Every structure is written in C-alpha cells, then in structure tokens.
Amino acid sequence: MVYEYSDTTGGDTTALALKILVAGGFGVGKTTLVGAVSEIRPLRTEEVPSEAGRSVDDAEGVHRKAATTVAMDFGRITIRSDLSLYLFGTPGQDRFWFLWDDLAQGALGAVVLADTRRLQDCFPAVDYFEHRSIPFVVAVNCFAGSRTYEPHDVSRALDLDAGTPVVLCDARDRDSGKEVLIRLVDHAGRMHAARLLDSVS
C-alpha cells in the first residue's frame, strides 16, 4: 500500500510511505528487527507464552523466549526525505496465520527472517509470499553460535525462485536492518515495474 503525505517543511514535495511485512518463524527476530530500525517507539503486541500455547507452538531452539507476538508489531523508518516505510511484523506461530491475509493487504513486499539453525521454520512464509506473488527477500539473522552459510546455499536449501535476494543481517543492529529494507525496496520496485510493463505490452 502506498500512502502519500505532504512535506511539512513548507515545500511542495509529496512523500511516500510504503507498507512492508516482516515475517518468519517463531522466535526468529521479527520484533527485534522492527524495534531496531523503527524511528518511533514500536507498537508491540507481546504476551508471555502460556502453558496451553507451549503444547501447540514449536519452541525448539527458542526455549528462553520470554514473550511472543500475538497480533503484530508496527514501526516506521525514513529511508530518505521523500520515502518512509511502515513496518508490520507478523506473528510467527501457526495458530496466528489467519492474521496474515489482513496484514499483507497492500504490502509492497516482505522480509522473511531466517535462522540457519531452524531453516525449515521460514518455509511457510516463503510459500505464502511466492503463492501470492508478493516480492520478498530472505534475511538470514546471524545468531551467535549459528553456522554461517553463503546466501546461495540458503537460496538452494529454500528452493527460492531465481532472483529472490538472500542477505545476511543482525536483527539487533539498526544499520544492518536498514540495509535489508533498502534491498527489499529495490527488489520489489524492480518486480512491480516489470509487471507493469508486462501488463501494458
């Protein structure tokens, strides 16, 4: 979704705000990424995992996770003077996937966060965006102690479509997260432009 708003500095510039999703498996760092890059205090809908939830959520590898997103995270970042991104972090648990369709409505693209220790956890997000033709990049969150893979190895393991970017990042670091978002905006812009050309040719 593209939002337009007027430049408040007195100029005639019309600025744009683009909707971006941050998705991935349970405990992969979505809330951390949104919080690290957001220039506003992020909106979070975190709750302490319940005993009932523990019986249905796959917490393998994230036993120390103290809170989990139950609806969405929201943040905002300005990429340049005329371009801002609205970030919507999706819940990672299977039982909250019914929220994804509403969150994805009007999105320019998505970041799929991946953890190489639990790479299979991002398969559902990859499938979701591929099937809906929503441009996305895979951002490998480099956790301490995790094995480092080359981007092409991750791409092959996930069986990504040719041209889908894979980047390494640290979800805790603002600059690293910003580079991921810039890469996504560039990739999504080229994909949407190509589709527009196809539709008019």
Secondary structure as UniProt FT lines:
FT   STRAND          2..6
FT   TURN            8..9
FT   STRAND          14..24
FT   TURN            26..27
FT   HELIX           30..37
FT   STRAND          46..47
FT   HELIX           51..54
FT   TURN            55..56
FT   TURN            60..61
FT   TURN            63..64
FT   STRAND          68..69
FT   STRAND          73..80
FT   TURN            81..82
FT   STRAND          83..89
FT   HELIX           94..99
FT   HELIX           100..104
FT   TURN            105..106
FT   STRAND          109..114
FT   HELIX           116..122
FT   HELIX           123..131
FT   TURN            132..133
FT   STRAND          136..141
FT   TURN            144..145
FT   HELIX           151..158
FT   TURN            162..163
FT   STRAND          166..169
FT   TURN            171..172
FT   HELIX           174..200
//
